[in-house]
């Protein structure tokens, strides 16, 4: 007889997420993922000046704030067929890369790391212990340096102010460029050289540590080696299909990490017109879904039979696809040092272990690019071009947040917003079933996860946290006493 386990809320993530699993024979046999808060940001944009949207929508999240701001800005620039100066392109890439590095460090030490720490597993990895671990304390100090870099670029953090339609309002001085570089190099020393990763892997596998090769490298390899012992390469698999919108604009018009869809066997071009949202198991009326660029504004239905989440269910056509670091690495064809191939059972394989490895790989790749991109900044280089709001247009802004693809769609009528749609990065992963009955990405990944002790389902939360879910900054539709508000969104 199956045992039902309900974990609500999942802790050590951003926002409110609930997971219910059925366990039989020591494994998960069924799963349900519920977004337990309502986000109403799109609804407050109707009738506003389109230039307000990036400022307001970046408040959707306090972690991926810049990802929503850039997606909103790109949607407006797309509607106006506008381009930005070279100086703005460089600074935008830095803002996103530094934010992603910050976010990955946050996950390694504060969100995902404790699941593999001595405090939880008694495995000797005390540097990963929350609050008291030396690695945790170092991470806090170095995350602050990354935020200082972002504050130089964006005037403040979170919710930076310099990123606008037409480019950026900030032109960095020589002094500020040097201040950013100093902090980045200090963080880089803490991480360790990318080229030292194979040596650190050999050392840690043999029970040795050489912290002169980087504290982060040693900590994450410690974590990875232990995760392999726990057989995390065999569970958390899921649909094994991926999506990326592409991120980091290059001077030649390409993306450093390209867009695409991994259909289970190959990378195919990503067509934005195939992005579709389903709502059969969401607390919205049945006519609230559809192809995202054409779908109507949502209307809530909190008493809808069979529904169990405030998240819609985005699909690439009808295909469930995973977003995030692993997806970006697979679609870019990147597997530094063949780590996922050699240790994780395949470069394209999805698993809890490979998500850990892919996030580490992306962090190292971006750290190296940040050092390079800072040296490309030029004092006095133009960062802003005049911008005019179009009278009537549809704009689409696609980008990648640390956790996955972020898309903003804006309809402009008579210079005002008439419709606005947002798909956040985690939405692709933390969804309920779709209209065809296919499980959401995290739901599918939970099937087969080992639960030897139903009173301590640690592998369930390890799998959920391997996606680094972020459901933050949404609007409650429940009172503290559990009573439903009467809310009609139009």
N, C-alpha and C positions, 0 to 999 in steps of 0.2 A: 504494500500500500504506500502510495506516494505521500511524502511529507511536504506541506506548503510552508515556505519561509518568506516572510515579507520584511524587507529592509527599507524603511521609509522614515526619515530621509537617508540617502547614502551620504555619509560624511566625507570630508576631505575632497570635495569637488566644489566648483563654483555654482551656486544656485541650488534648486530643490528638485531632486530626482528620486523616485521610488522604484524599487525592483521587487517583483514577486516571482519566486521560482518554485517549481515542484521537483523534489528530489526523490529518486527511486533507485535502489541498488547502488547507492553511494555516488550518483551522478545526477546532474540537472537534466530533466527530461522535458521540461516546459518552462517558459520564461515570459514575463510581461514587464515592459519598461514604461513608466509613467512620468511625464512632466507635470508636476503638481502645482504650477503657477501659470497665470495668464499674462502674456505680454501684449500690451495695447498700444505700442509706440506708433504703429502704422496709422491707427485711427486718429491720432491727434495731429497728424500732418495734413489732413485734408483741408484744402482752402488756403494753405500757407504759401508763402514765397518759397520756391524750390531751393533757394540758398539756405533756408532754415534747416532743411532735412539732415545734412551731415552733422550739424551741431547737436541736434536733438537725438538722432539715432545713435550717435556714439555713446549716449547714456544708456543704451541697451545693456552694456556690459562695462564693468570697471576693470576688466583684465584685457579684453580684446577691443578696447574703446577705439584705438587708432584704426583697427581693421574695419570697423563699421563706418568710421569717418571717411576713410579712403574709398570704401565701396560706395558710400553716398555721393562723394565728390566725383568719382568716376562715372556714376550714373548720370549726374548732371552734365559732366563734360561730354559724355557719349551722346546725350540728347542734343547738345549744342554743336556736335562735331568739332570740339575744341581740342587743341594740343597744348602741352605745357613746355616751358623752357628746359634745357638740359640740366641746369642747376637744380630745378625742382625734382626732376626724375631721380637724380642721384640722392637727394635728401630723403625723398619718399622711400626709396629702397632701404636706406639706413634706418629710418624710423621703424619700418616693418621688421627688418632683420634683428635689430636690437630688442624690439618687443618680443619677438619669437624666442630669442636667446634667453631673455628674462623669464618668459613663461615656461620654457623647458626647465630652467633651473628651479623654478618654483615647484614644478611637478616632481622633479627628481628628489628634492629634499623635503618638501612639505606635504605634498599630496600623495604621490605614489610611493615614494621612498619608505615611509614608515611601515608599509605592508611587508617589507623585506628586512626590517631592522631587527636588532637584538631585542628591542622593547616588545615586539610582537612575536618573534619566532625563537628567541634565545639562541641565535646563531653566531653571536660574537660581533655582528656588524653594528657596533655601538655608535659609530660616526653618523649613521643614518637615523638614530633615535630622535624623535621629535623633541624640540625645545632644548633638551640637554646635550644632544649629540654635537660634537665639534664640527662635523660636516654641515649640519643644519645651521649652526651659528655662523660659519663662514659664508654659507649661501645667503643669509640675510644681509651680511655686509656687502657682498658682491652684487646682489640684486639692487641694493641702494645705489651702487656706482652706475649700474645700467640705467636706473631711473634718472640719475643725474644727467647722463648723456641725453636721454629723451627729453628732459626738461630744457636742456640747451637748445635742442632742435625744435621743440614744440611749445616753449614758454612755461609749461607746467605739465605735471603728470599726476593722476590720470586726466583724461579729457583735454588733450592738447589743443592749442588755439591757432597755430600757424598754418595748418593744413586746410586750404580752401580751393574752391573752383578756380582754375587758372594757374595753380602752382602752390607756392608757399609765400607767406608774408615775411619770412625770415631769410636774411642773407648772412651767413656765418662769417664772423671776423676771424683773422688768423689766431687770435687768442682763444676764441671758442673752439676752433678746430683742434688746437693743441690740447685744450682742456678735455675735449672728448677723447682724443687719442690716448692721453695719459690714463684715463679711467678704463678704456677698452683694453689697453695693454696690461693693466693690473689684473683685470678679470681674466684675460687670456692666460697669464702666468698661473693663475689659480686653477684654470681648467687643465692645462698641459698641452704639449704639442701634438697635433693630429698624427704626425709621423711616429710618435712613441706609443701609439695604441697597441700595435702587435706585441711590443716588448712588455707592456703593462699586462696584457692578457696572459702572456707566458708566465710572468712573475706571480700574478694573483692565482692562476691555476695551480702553481707550485707552492702556494701558501706564503708568498713573500710580497712585500710592499716597498716600492721605492717612490716616496712622495715627491722627490725632486722631479719626477716625470709628470707631476700634476695630481692635485688632490681629487679633482672631479673624475679624471680618468680612473684612478684607483677605486673611488667610491662606486662609480657606475659599473665598472667591470666586476667588483665584488658582488654587487647586486645581480648582475647578469649571470655570473657563475652559480650563485645560489638559486636563481630562478630556473636554471637548467637542471639543477639537482631536484627541484620541485616539479620538473617535467612541464614547465610552462610553455614549452615549444609544441606541446601536443594538445593543448586546449585553448579556448578563446578564438576558435578558427573563424566561424561565421561564413558569410556568403563568398568571400574571397574575390570580390569585385570592387573596383576603386574609381574615384573621381577626383580630379584636380582642375581648378579654374585657371591655373597658371599664376605665377607671382614673381615680382621683381622685374620691372621693365628694363630692357637693355636698349642701348643706343640704336641698334639696327631694327628695332620693332619686335624682337623676340622676347620671350620670358626666360629668365635664368632657370627657374623651375617651371617647365611647360605645362600647358593644359592638356587634358586628355582623359580617356576612360579606359580602364583595364577591364575587358569583358570576360575575364576568366582564362583567356589564352593569349591575348595580344592587346596592345594599345591602339585605340581607335580615336579619331578626332572627336572633340567634345563640341556638341551643337547645343547652344543655349536654348534653342526653341524646343528641345526635348525635355527640358526640366519641368516636371509635373508634380503637383502636390495632391495627395489623397487624404480624405478626411473621414472615412467610414468609422474608424475607431477613435476619432478625436471629438472633443466637445464643441463642434461647430456644425452648422447646418450642412446638409448634403450638397448644397450648391455653392459652398465656400471654397471648393477645391478646383483643380483643373491645371492646364498649362500655365505656369507662373506668370508669363508675360501678358496673358489675357485674362487671368482669373479675377473674379470680383473681390471686393473687400469682404473680409470674413464677418460672419455673424455667429455669435456664441449660442450654444445649446447645451447648457450644463446638465440637463436631465436626459440627454440623448441615450437611448438604450444601446448597450454594448460598448459605448465609448469608455476609454480609461486614461486619456492623456490630453493635456492642453497643447501638445506638440502636433503639428501636421506631420504628414509622412511624405517627404520629397523622394522622388525616384527619377532615374534617368530613363524616361519613357516609362516602362514597367519594371526596370531593373533596379534592385536594391544595391546601392554602392556605398562603400566606406570612404570617408574623408579623413585627412590628418597627415601626420608625418610619414607613416608607412605608405599611404596612397601617393604622396608626392614623390617619395623615393622610387617607388615602383614605376610610376609613369615617366619619371625622368631617367629611368634606367640606371639609377645609382645604388650601389651596394659597396661602399668603401671597405676595402680589405676583405671583401666577400664574406662578411660576418653573417649575414642572414642566410647565404647559401651554405656556408660551412657549418654553422652552429644551429641555425633555425630551420633547417630542412628545405630551404629554397628561398631565393631572393624575393619571389612574389607571394610566398605563403603567408597567410594571415595567422597570427597566434598572439597570445598575450606576451610571449617572449619577443617575437619579432617587432612588436610595437615599441617595446623598451629599446631594442637595438636601433630601430629606425629613428626614434627620437634622439638618441645619442649621436647617430650618424649625422642627422640634420643639424644638430647643435654645433658639431665640429665644422661642418661645411660652412655654416653661416658665420661662425666666429672668424674663420679664415677670410671670408668675403668682406666682413665688416672692417677688418684691418685694412684690406685692399681698398675698399670703397671710401673710407675716410681719407686716404691719401689722394683720392681723385677730386675731393672738394677743392674749389678755387674761390678765394675771397674775391668778391665783386662780380661773380658769375650771376647772370640774371636768373631769378627764381619765380617770377610772376609775369603773366601775360594778361592783358585786359580781357574781360569775359562778359558776355551778354546772354541773359536768360532768353531761350527761345520762346516764341509765342505758343506753339503747340508742338509737342514731340513726346516720344517714348524714349527713355534713357535706361540703359542697363549697365550696372557697375559690378564687375566680377573681380574677386580678389581671394587671397587665402589668409585666414587667421591662423594662429598657431595650431588650433584644434581642427581646422577643416575649411571647406569652401564657404565664403560669405558672398551673398548676392543681394543687390538692391535693385528694384525696378520702380521707376517713377514715371507716371503719366502726367504730362503738363498740358493744361488747357487754359488758354488766355493768361499765360504767365503764372498760373497757380497750380498747385498739386491737386489733381483730381483722383488719383489712386496711387497707393504706395504698397509695395510688397518687400518683405525681407525674409531670406532664409539664412539663419545663422549657422556657424560652423558645426556646432554640436547637433543641430537639427537633423543633419543627414544620418547621424549615428544613433541618437537617443529617441527613436521614433516608435510609435505603436505599429501594429500590422497595417498593411495597405488594403485596398479594396479587393485585391486578389487573394488575400489571406496570407501573404508572405510576411514572415516576421521582420521586425526592424533589425538594424545592423547589430546593435548590442544584444537584443533578444536572441538572435541566431547564434551569436558568439558564445552565449552562455550555455547553449545546449551541449551537454557532455562534460561540462566543467566538474572536476572531482570534488565531492563534498563528503569526506569520510566522517565528519562530525557535524551533524545538523545544528548543533548549538554554537558552532564556530565556522560559518561558511566563508572562510577567508578567501578561497579561490574565486568565489562569486564577486566579491568586491575588488579583488585584484584584476579580474577581467574587465569589470566596469571601469575601473580607474585607468586601465591601460589606454583608454580612449581620451583620458583627461577631459571628462565632460564639463561643460560650462552652460548652465541654464540660469545665469544670474540676471539681476536687474529687470525682473518682470513684475506684473501688477497682481496682487492678491485679489481673488474673487471670493474669498472665504473670510469671515470674521474670526477673531481669536477664539470665539466660542463654537466655531464650526458651522455657523449659519451662512447660507448662501446670500450674496447680494443679488438684487434684481438689477441686472445690467444688460442693456441692449446696445450693441456696437453697430453703427451704420456707416 
